[in-house]
Amino acid sequence: MDLSDSDSCGLVFRLEDNTLLEATNVNEFQNFENGDLVWISYKETAGASLCKLGTIVKIRCLTEREF
């Protein structure tokens, strides 16, 4: 989800179980548009939540998927 309209949020990933992820390193990966489907590998990490919506994670791998 693209929450960049808010003061402190950017991209937030929603998993199939509706869990929300806030990635600390999302800028290291290809730009995706709101609604794109991706495969994501991540590790939970410590940090302050900017959006206060989801789990703070560091992305290990992020690739586009078709379905």
C-alpha positions in Angstrom: 0.0 0.0 0.0 1.3 3.4 -0.8 0.7 5.6 2.2 3.1 8.4 1.1 0.2 10.9 1.3 0.5 10.8 5.1 3.2 12.8 6.8 5.5 9.9 7.8 4.5 6.8 5.8 5.7 5.4 2.5 5.2 1.9 1.2 3.7 -0.6 3.5 3.4 -4.3 2.4 0.1 -6.2 3.1 0.5 -10.0 3.3 -2.2 -12.4 2.2 -3.2 -12.8 5.9 -3.6 -8.9 6.1 -0.5 -8.5 8.2 1.2 -5.2 7.5 5.0 -4.8 7.1 7.0 -1.6 7.4 10.3 -2.1 5.7 13.4 -0.2 6.9 15.2 -0.7 3.6 12.5 -0.5 1.0 14.5 2.2 -0.9 17.2 -0.5 -1.8 14.7 -2.3 -4.0 13.0 -1.6 -7.3 10.1 0.8 -7.2 6.7 -0.8 -7.1 3.3 0.8 -7.6 0.4 0.5 -5.2 -1.4 -2.8 -5.8 1.5 -4.6 -7.4 1.9 -8.3 -6.3 5.3 -9.2 -5.0 7.1 -12.1 -3.3 8.9 -10.8 -0.2 11.5 -12.4 2.1 12.1 -10.5 5.3 13.4 -10.6 8.8 11.8 -8.8 11.7 14.0 -6.1 13.1 14.0 -3.5 15.9 13.1 0.0 15.1 10.6 2.7 15.5 7.4 2.5 13.5 6.8 5.6 11.4 3.3 4.6 10.4 2.4 2.7 13.6 0.6 0.1 11.4 2.8 -2.9 11.0 5.7 -5.1 12.0 9.1 -3.5 11.4 11.2 -5.6 8.9 14.3 -5.6 6.8 13.7 -6.9 3.3 16.0 -9.7 2.2 14.5 -10.2 -1.3 11.6 -8.6 -3.2 10.5 -9.7 -6.6 7.4 -9.1 -8.7 4.9 -11.9 -9.1 2.0 -12.4 -11.5 -0.6 -13.9 -9.2 
